[in-house]
Every structure is written in structure tokens, then in C-alpha cells.
Amino acid sequence: MAVTAEAVKELREKTGVSIMDCKKALEEAQGDMAKAMELLQIRAAAQAEKKADRELAAGTVGSYLHNAGQVGAMAMLSCETDFVSKNEEYIALARDIAMQAAAMRPEGKDALLAQPFIKDDTKTVAELIAAASHKFGERIELSDLAVFSVH
């Protein structure tokens, strides 16, 4: 089945994955967008596993304050290079993870990673990080997390 350029563009916009990877996934899924997204998620997880031994030498701290400063969170998201750590999407991911922590107040990092993401409950926070790792081509990890509340 021939895959249209519009379908490739749509998948790329939804996932942020390279055009070639989107095209391959759509071809393998015979044009089925949902199946192609699932294939990309599986590949992202496999790629993240392959990168598990790479050194994390850079990163950013995302922060979020809510409820007139009554609740706040900080999330340290680590990656391999400064190139990725300065990327606007990477910085936004760290802030989104901090927002998730402020909203859900998890017991720790592992609990947060297992939670459905508040902006898209079809993905867990861990899957969101794996997708970012796939997109940026680097190992990305939630290194530290702190949640503060006055009550």
C-alpha cells in the first residue's frame, strides 16, 4: 500500500519522530495510523533500552508552581548532551513532568513514571520520556524529583 505524504506529515506532527521513521512505520502498518503510532512506541522503548548504558552528562531542571504558590515541584531531566538539554521541547518536557508531579503528588520517581500523563492519559510519563529519547536520539532519564506543598 502506498503511503501518502499527508499521512507521513500527520504522524510526524503527532510524534515528532523523523519523516523516514514515520514513513516506515506507516508502510509496515499498511497505512493504519494507530498501528503506526504503536509501532513507533515499541521502537522508542527498544531504542531507550539500547541506550541504557550511555552516560548522562547534561540535563535541565523543570519547575512548576500551582495554586498561588501553595504547591510546587521540580524535576531534573538528564540527557547525554547540552545540544538536547537546551532544546525548547526538552525543556518543556521537564516542565510538564514537574507539572505532573505538582498535580499528582507521587510518592517518588517510580510512582510518577507509572502514572498516566495528565495532558494525554493514553501514555504514561515513562512512555513520554521514552518517546523523547527516541525523538532526540539520546538516553533521557528522570534523575530527581521534589514536590513541595504548604498543606
C-alpha positions as CSV (number, residue, x, y, z in Angstrom):
1,M,0.0,0.0,0.0
2,A,1.3,3.4,-0.9
3,V,1.6,5.8,2.0
4,T,0.6,9.4,1.3
5,A,2.8,12.4,2.2
6,E,-0.1,13.8,4.2
7,A,-0.3,10.7,6.4
8,V,3.5,10.8,7.0
9,K,3.2,14.5,7.9
10,E,0.3,13.8,10.3
11,L,2.2,11.1,12.1
12,R,5.3,13.2,12.3
13,E,3.3,16.1,13.8
14,K,1.7,13.7,16.4
15,T,5.0,12.0,17.4
16,G,7.9,14.3,16.5
17,V,9.7,11.3,15.0
18,S,11.8,11.6,11.8
19,I,10.0,11.6,8.5
20,M,11.7,8.3,7.4
21,D,10.8,6.5,10.6
22,C,7.2,7.7,10.2
23,K,7.1,6.5,6.6
24,K,8.5,3.1,7.5
25,A,6.0,2.7,10.4
26,L,3.1,3.6,8.2
27,E,4.2,1.3,5.4
28,E,4.6,-1.6,7.9
29,A,1.2,-0.7,9.4
30,Q,-0.3,-0.6,5.9
31,G,-1.5,3.0,6.4
32,D,-3.2,2.4,9.8
33,M,-2.3,5.5,11.8
34,A,-3.0,3.9,15.2
35,K,-0.9,0.8,14.4
36,A,1.9,3.0,13.1
37,M,1.9,5.0,16.4
38,E,2.0,1.8,18.3
39,L,5.0,0.6,16.3
40,L,6.8,3.8,16.9
41,Q,6.2,3.5,20.7
42,I,7.6,-0.1,20.6
43,R,10.6,1.1,18.7
44,A,11.1,4.0,21.1
45,A,11.1,1.7,24.1
46,A,13.6,-0.7,22.4
47,Q,15.9,2.2,21.5
48,A,15.8,3.6,25.0
49,E,16.8,0.2,26.3
50,K,19.8,0.1,24.0
51,K,20.9,3.4,25.3
52,A,20.7,2.5,28.9
53,D,24.4,2.4,29.5
54,R,25.2,5.8,28.0
55,E,26.5,8.5,30.3
56,L,24.1,11.3,31.2
57,A,26.3,14.4,31.2
58,A,23.7,17.1,30.7
59,G,20.1,18.0,31.5
60,T,17.7,20.6,32.8
61,V,15.6,21.2,35.9
62,G,11.9,21.9,35.1
63,S,9.8,23.6,37.7
64,Y,6.2,24.3,38.2
65,L,4.2,26.4,40.8
66,H,0.5,26.0,41.2
67,N,-2.4,27.3,43.4
68,A,-0.9,30.7,44.1
69,G,2.4,29.2,45.2
70,Q,0.9,26.7,47.5
71,V,2.2,23.7,45.6
72,G,5.4,23.3,43.6
73,A,7.6,20.7,42.0
74,M,11.0,20.4,40.4
75,A,12.0,17.6,38.1
76,M,15.6,17.0,37.0
77,L,15.6,15.5,33.5
78,S,19.0,14.2,32.4
79,C,20.3,13.6,28.9
80,E,23.6,13.0,27.1
81,T,24.5,16.3,25.6
82,D,24.0,20.1,26.0
83,F,22.6,20.1,22.5
84,V,19.5,18.3,23.7
85,S,19.3,19.9,27.1
86,K,18.9,23.3,25.5
87,N,16.2,22.2,23.1
88,E,12.9,24.0,23.8
89,E,10.8,20.8,23.5
90,Y,13.2,19.1,26.0
91,I,12.8,22.0,28.4
92,A,9.0,21.9,28.0
93,L,9.1,18.2,28.8
94,A,10.9,18.8,32.1
95,R,8.3,21.4,33.0
96,D,5.4,19.1,32.0
97,I,6.9,16.4,34.3
98,A,7.2,18.9,37.1
99,M,3.5,19.9,36.5
100,Q,2.5,16.3,36.6
101,A,4.3,15.9,39.9
102,A,2.7,19.0,41.4
103,A,-0.8,17.9,40.3
104,M,-0.5,14.2,41.3
105,R,2.0,14.4,44.2
106,P,3.5,10.9,43.7
107,E,5.4,9.0,46.4
108,G,8.6,9.1,44.3
109,K,10.1,8.9,40.8
110,D,8.9,5.4,40.1
111,A,5.3,6.2,41.1
112,L,5.4,9.3,38.8
113,L,6.8,7.3,35.9
114,A,4.0,4.8,36.1
115,Q,1.2,7.4,36.1
116,P,-0.8,8.3,33.1
117,F,0.4,11.7,31.8
118,I,-2.2,14.4,32.7
119,K,-2.1,16.0,29.2
120,D,-2.5,12.7,27.4
121,D,-3.8,9.8,29.5
122,T,-3.1,7.3,26.7
123,K,0.6,7.5,27.7
124,T,2.5,7.0,31.0
125,V,5.2,9.5,32.0
126,A,7.7,6.7,31.3
127,E,6.4,6.3,27.8
128,L,6.6,10.1,27.3
129,I,10.3,10.1,28.3
130,A,10.9,7.0,26.1
131,A,9.3,8.8,23.1
132,A,11.5,11.9,23.8
133,S,14.6,9.6,23.9
134,H,13.6,8.2,20.5
135,K,12.9,11.6,19.1
136,F,16.2,13.2,20.3
137,G,18.3,10.1,19.8
138,E,19.7,10.2,23.3
139,R,19.2,8.5,26.6
140,I,16.9,10.6,28.7
141,E,16.1,9.9,32.3
142,L,14.2,11.4,35.2
143,S,17.1,11.8,37.6
144,D,15.4,13.5,40.6
145,L,12.1,14.8,41.7
146,A,10.9,17.1,44.5
147,V,7.4,18.1,45.4
148,F,6.6,20.9,47.9
149,S,3.3,21.8,49.5
150,V,2.3,24.1,52.3
151,H,-0.6,21.8,53.2
